[in-house]
Amino acid sequence: MKRHILVIPKKAVLYRDKNIVVNENDYNIKLFTYSNNSGFVHIASISKNNVKIADAKAQYYNRTWERFTGESVYKESLNYAIKSNDIARDEKTLILEKINQY
């Protein structure tokens, strides 16, 4: 399946940048954010061993109740990576746990 890769707008600001090792693979996970007329947007970008494998975008119209900032887009980008066979389902849980540790 084709990878889900987005163009990151120039107005997007890097909010979080994490490097994580899971099952001997190096993951770089970035969270971008920017405001628009309706609220704000988060974009999560995931690279595995220096190859971009998935992005996801979420538009927020008002306050969000996530356990940690970016939770929804991290999960969605990992789901795209699973669909394109870039990560295994068990890696998703491990990656999310490590994202939240910092």
Backbone torsions as a table, in degrees:
resi	resn	phi	psi	omega
1	MET	NA	149.1	-179.5
2	LYS	-68.5	142.8	177.0
3	ARG	-73.4	147.6	179.3
4	HIS	-96.0	96.4	-177.3
5	ILE	-117.7	130.8	-179.6
6	LEU	-109.7	159.4	171.2
7	VAL	-88.1	124.0	180.0
8	ILE	-81.7	120.9	-179.7
9	PRO	-61.8	149.0	179.7
10	LYS	-61.2	-30.1	-178.8
11	LYS	-76.7	-9.0	179.9
12	ALA	-70.8	137.8	-179.8
13	VAL	-109.0	135.1	176.9
14	LEU	-69.9	118.1	-176.8
15	TYR	-98.0	-37.8	-177.5
16	ARG	-147.2	139.9	178.9
17	ASP	-139.5	114.2	-176.0
18	LYS	-127.3	142.6	172.2
19	ASN	-111.5	129.8	-174.8
20	ILE	-135.0	141.9	174.3
21	VAL	-111.9	124.8	178.0
22	VAL	-136.8	126.4	179.5
23	ASN	50.0	46.0	177.9
24	GLU	64.1	15.5	175.2
25	ASN	-109.2	138.5	177.9
26	ASP	-92.2	123.0	178.0
27	TYR	-113.6	135.4	171.6
28	ASN	-115.5	122.5	-176.0
29	ILE	-121.0	121.9	-178.7
30	LYS	-118.3	143.6	175.1
31	LEU	-121.5	121.2	177.0
32	PHE	-107.5	151.5	178.0
33	THR	-143.0	150.7	172.5
34	TYR	-159.6	155.8	179.4
35	SER	-93.1	151.8	171.4
36	ASN	-141.3	-176.0	-175.8
37	ASN	-64.2	-23.3	-175.9
38	SER	-97.2	-12.8	-176.1
39	GLY	156.6	-117.1	176.9
40	PHE	-149.0	164.9	-175.8
41	VAL	-127.8	140.8	170.2
42	HIS	-115.2	139.9	172.8
43	ILE	-128.9	126.3	176.1
44	ALA	-105.3	136.0	179.3
45	SER	-126.7	129.5	-177.8
46	ILE	-122.2	129.5	174.9
47	SER	-118.4	142.7	177.7
48	LYS	-120.9	120.6	-178.2
49	ASN	50.7	46.4	176.7
50	ASN	68.5	19.4	175.1
51	VAL	-120.9	123.2	179.7
52	LYS	-66.7	124.6	-176.0
53	ILE	-113.5	-24.0	-178.2
54	ALA	-166.8	148.3	173.0
55	ASP	-132.5	156.4	173.5
56	ALA	-147.6	153.4	-175.9
57	LYS	-133.2	140.7	176.6
58	ALA	-135.9	132.9	176.4
59	GLN	-99.7	127.2	178.6
60	TYR	-111.2	125.1	-178.8
61	TYR	-93.7	-20.7	175.7
62	ASN	-154.0	-162.8	-174.6
63	ARG	-61.6	142.1	179.5
64	THR	-112.1	151.8	-177.2
65	TRP	-118.1	56.9	178.1
66	GLU	-84.7	155.5	176.7
67	ARG	-66.3	-35.8	175.4
68	PHE	-145.2	154.6	-175.3
69	THR	-59.2	126.9	178.0
70	GLY	90.0	2.0	-175.2
71	GLU	-51.3	-46.9	-176.6
72	SER	-62.6	-46.2	-178.2
73	VAL	-74.0	-30.9	173.8
74	TYR	-61.2	-48.7	-179.8
75	LYS	-60.6	-43.6	-179.0
76	GLU	-65.5	-42.2	178.6
77	SER	-65.2	-37.0	176.4
78	LEU	-67.4	-36.2	175.4
79	ASN	-62.0	-41.8	176.4
80	TYR	-62.2	-40.0	179.4
81	ALA	-65.7	-34.5	175.7
82	ILE	-66.6	-45.0	-179.3
83	LYS	-61.8	-33.7	179.7
84	SER	-89.6	8.5	178.2
85	ASN	62.2	28.7	177.2
86	ASP	-88.1	-23.2	173.9
87	ILE	-138.5	160.7	176.1
88	ALA	-92.1	157.4	-178.9
89	ARG	-57.5	-39.7	-179.0
90	ASP	-67.1	-27.1	177.6
91	GLU	-68.5	-31.8	-179.4
92	LYS	-56.7	-48.2	-178.9
93	THR	-62.7	-43.5	-179.6
94	LEU	-64.8	-40.8	179.0
95	ILE	-64.7	-45.4	179.2
96	LEU	-61.3	-39.4	178.1
97	GLU	-62.5	-42.4	-178.9
98	LYS	-71.8	-33.7	176.7
99	ILE	-60.2	-41.6	-175.4
100	ASN	-79.0	-12.3	-178.3
101	GLN	-70.6	-29.3	-172.3
102	TYR	-82.8	NA	NA
